[in-house]
C-alpha cells in the first residue's frame, strides 16, 4: 500500500536558490506592459513618489529586475543605478536600455556595493522578503545605509502578513482565485516563512519568502542608523491603518 508523501515546507524554502527562481525564463515572462504591476495606475504613483523622494539626487534600486520602475524613473530625469542578482533579469533590462543609461552591478541586495553615494535607495514590491533570514534582511538595511548620502532616504514597499486570515491549525491561504489563475500562500509561522504558489496555464511556480512586520523593519532601520520618517498604505500617501494590506515605509539617514 503506497504511503502518503509529506512536503517539508522548510526544506523547500532553503533548497531554492534565488538564481533558480528568477531565471531567464522567468525574466521573459515577468514584463506585462500596461497590466498588473506595469499598469499606469500602479506604476505612475510609484514613480511620482520616488521622484519627489530623490529630491534632485541620484537613486539606487536594490533588485532592479527588468527595470519596471527604474526605466520610467530615469526618463523623469533621476539618475538610476541598480543592483541585481539574476542574470536573466539583467539581460531583459539590457534589451530595453544599455549600461550608459542605467548601470547595474550584479550581486545580492544584502552585500553588493555600487559605486557612488545616493540620495535615495529603494526596494519595491515585497522584494526584501526574498532574503530568507533576519540577519540577511538586517544586512540589506545596512547595505542601503552605506550607499546613502547624509540625509538620504531608504524606501521599502512591502505587504503586511495575512496571518489574521489563517485559522488555527491551517497553513494555507488562497489570496487570488480567477478562471486562469490560482494564488496560494503556505506559512511556516515559526520561521516567518511563506511560499507563494502560482498556478496558471497548467504550470505551477513557487517562490519562498520571509515575511516581516512593519515594527521589525523599524528595528532593522535603527540597527542601520536610520529612523522611520513616514509610513503610508500605498504610493499615493494613503493613511496606513490596521486594515492596510501593504505599506510604503520611508527611512532617513541623519544629515
N, C-alpha and C positions, 0 to 999 in steps of 0.2 A: 504494500500500500504506500503510495507516494507521501512523503512528509511535506508539510506546508513550509514554504520558504519564507524566511523573515528578511526584512530590509533594514539594514543598520543605517540610521539617519546620520550619526556622527561619522561613520566610516565613509559614507558618500561625500560628506562635506569636506573632509580632509584629503580625500583621494582626488578631487577635481582641481586641476591647475587652471588658473585664470587664462593662461595662453590657450588652453584647450577649449574653454568656454567661448572666448572671444576670438575665434578662428577666422581665417579668410572667408570661409563660407558664411559665418555669422555676420561678418562685416558687410558682405554683399547683400544680405537681407535686411540690414539694420536701417538703412535710409528709407523713409516713407514720405516723400515730398508732399507737402500740403495736408497730411493727415497725421493723427496720433501726436507724437512728440514734436513733429515738424509742422503742425497746424499753426497758422498765423496767430490764432488766439492763445496758443500756448507759448510759442517762441517769441512773439512780439513783446509781451510784458517782461519776459526773461531778459531779453537784450536791452530793453529800455532801462530796466533797473540796474543792470550791470554797467551800462554807460555812465549812469549817474554815480554809482559807487566807485568807478575807476577815477572819476574826478579829473580827467585830462591826462592821467598817467597810464603806464603800460600794465597789462594784465597777464597772469599766468593761469592756464587751465590745467588742473590735475585730471588725468584720464580724459584727454581731449577727444578721444574717439574718432569719429569721421568728420568732425568739425561742425556738428549741428549748431552749436552756439558760437563757436569761435569765428566761423566764416562771416555770419552777419554782424558779429561784434566788430571784427576788423573792418568790414565795409562801412561801419559807422565811425571809423577813424581811431579806434582803440588798438594800439599795437598789441598783438596777442602772441604769446609763446605757449607751447604745450609740452606736457609730459604724458607719455602713453606706453603701456606695456605691450599691447597687441600689435604685432607686425601687420596683421590683416587690417586693423583699423587705420593704421598709418598709411598703408598702401591705398586704401579707399579715400582717405583725405587727400593724398597726393594726386589722385585722379581729378580733384577739384581745384586745388591750389598748390603752388610749389613752395619750396623751402624759403624763398625770399619773402613770401607773403606771410606765412605762419610757420616759423621754425619749430621743430618738435625734437625733443630728446627722448630716446627710447629707454624706458625703465619703469619701475613701480612708483606709485604716488607717495609711498611712505619714506623712501630713502633717496630717490634720484634727485639730483640738483640740476637746475637750468642756469645758464649764465645770466647775470644781472640781478637787479632788485626791482620789485614791482609795487605799485600802489594798490593792486587788487590781485588776490589769489582766489579762485573759485572752484567749487566741486559740486556738480549738479546731479539731479535725477537719481538719488539714492546710492550713488557710486561708492561712498565711503563704506557701505555695507559689504563691498567686495573684499575688504580686508577682514579676515575671519577671526581675528583675536583682538582683545582690548589693547595689548601692547602695540600691535601694528597700527591701530587707529590712533592711539596716542602719538606714535611716531609720525603719522600723517599730519597731525596738528603742528607738531614741532617742525616738520619739513615746510609746511605753509608759512610758519612764523619766520623761519630763517630766510625765506625769499622776500619778505615784506620790507618795504621802506618804513621808517618811523611814521606812525600814524596810519599805516596801511590797513586794509581790511581783508579778512578771510570770510568767504560766504559759502555756506553749505545749504543745499536743498535736500530734504530727507523726509520720508514718510514716517508717521507715528505708528508704532507697532499696533496691530489689530488684536491684541490679546483679549480685549473685552468681548470679542466675538467668539472666543474659544471656550466652550463649556468645559467643566472639569472632566478629565478623562478623554477628551477629544484632542487630536493632534493636528487636524487639518481644517482649513477654511477655504471655501470657494469664493474667490474675490471677483471673478468675472465669468459669466456664462452666456455665450452667444451661439447661434447656429454653427458657426465655423471656428469657434474658439472657446477653450475652457482654461481658466487660470486657477490653480490651486496652490496654496502655501501650506507646507507642513512645518511644524515647530518642534524645536528642542529647547524648552524653556530653561533648562539647567545651564546650557552653554550659550543662551541667547542666539541660537542659530535658527534660520528658516531656510527652506529650499523652495524656490518658486518653480512650479511645474507648468509648462506651457504646452497645451495640446491643440495643434492646428494642422490642417491639411494632411492628416494621417501621421504627423510627426509629433514626437514628444521631446521637448528641450527642457533641461533642468539647470538651475543655477543656484549655488549656495550663497548665503549672506549672513552677516552678523547684524542683528537689529540693535539699535541704540536709542535710548530715551533722550529727550532734549536735555534733561538735567545732567546726564552723563557726558554729553557733548560739552556742556558748560564747564564741567570739571576738567575735561581734556584741554579746553582752551586755557584755563587757569594754569595748568601744568606747563603749557607752552608760552606763558607770559602774555596772553591775550584776555580781553574781557568782552562779555556779551554787550553789543551796542543796541541791537534790536532783534525782534523775532516777529514775523508775520505768518499768516496762514498760507500765503502764496506770493507770487512775484508782484502782484498789484498792490501789496501792502495791507490786505485784509487782516482784521484782528485775529490773532491766534487765541483759540479758546480750547476748553477741554474736549470739544467735539471736532476739532480740526483733524483732518486726516493726514496732513503734511505740514511742513514748516520751512521757511527760509530764514536762516539764522545768520546774523552778521556779527563777526567778532573783530575787535580792533586792537592793534598793537599800539602801545603807548607812543606818543610822539617824542 
